[in-house]
Amino acid sequence: MTQLLAHIFTFFTLGAFACVVTSLATPHWASNPDTGFSTGLHTYCNMSRCYPYTKEDKTGAFFAGAFFVWCGVFAAFFALSVNVAWSYHAVKQHDTNKVMVVLNAFTSGVSGLLILVAMIVLTILYSTHYVYGYSYYCGWAAFGICSFVCLLGVCIRAGFKLNFVSRFRPKREDSPWSDFDNW
């Protein structure tokens, strides 16, 4: 069961990482349907051509939003690395490591907070006469997934017994599930 839990955490963290990288790399944060203009964090597009931003095109809020998205990408990558290490440990040792659960929840929480700050800044920046694109929604999805992983890790660390865990628990005292009783 611990292997399954580690793989579930890794799957969700991979989804958050993919969402935040997609939102960073694509030029569809916001668009103006009347003019065909769309913008991302690094490029803007007019109808069919895309151009990179110059320093003169960006404001301080734009730099702040892009900075926090980049920080969110690096934090999500670190969280993904922690989850892959935890999955590998769970497969090799057939038990769960308390430190990995805490580190997983912490890294996902930090990543989620950085993405949240970026999304708030960029939402305020693009709040007038723009229609949000899929890059914008991918950023919010990354925040939601990181928050879910963090909360799930906190719940498991706090010792909440989920219904599916107690049903499949072995009855032996020397089982890998005895770690959950000592938390």
Secondary structure, 3 states (H helix, E strand, C coil): CHHHHHHHHHHHHHHHHHHHHHHHHCCCCEEECCCCEEECCCEEEECCEEEECCHHHCCHHHHHHHHHHHHHHHHHHHHHHHHHHHHHHHHHHCCCCHHHHHHHHHHHHHHHHHHHHHHHHHHHHCCCCCEECHHHHHHHHHHHHHHHHHHHHHHHHCCCCCHHHHHCCCCCCCCCCHHHHCC
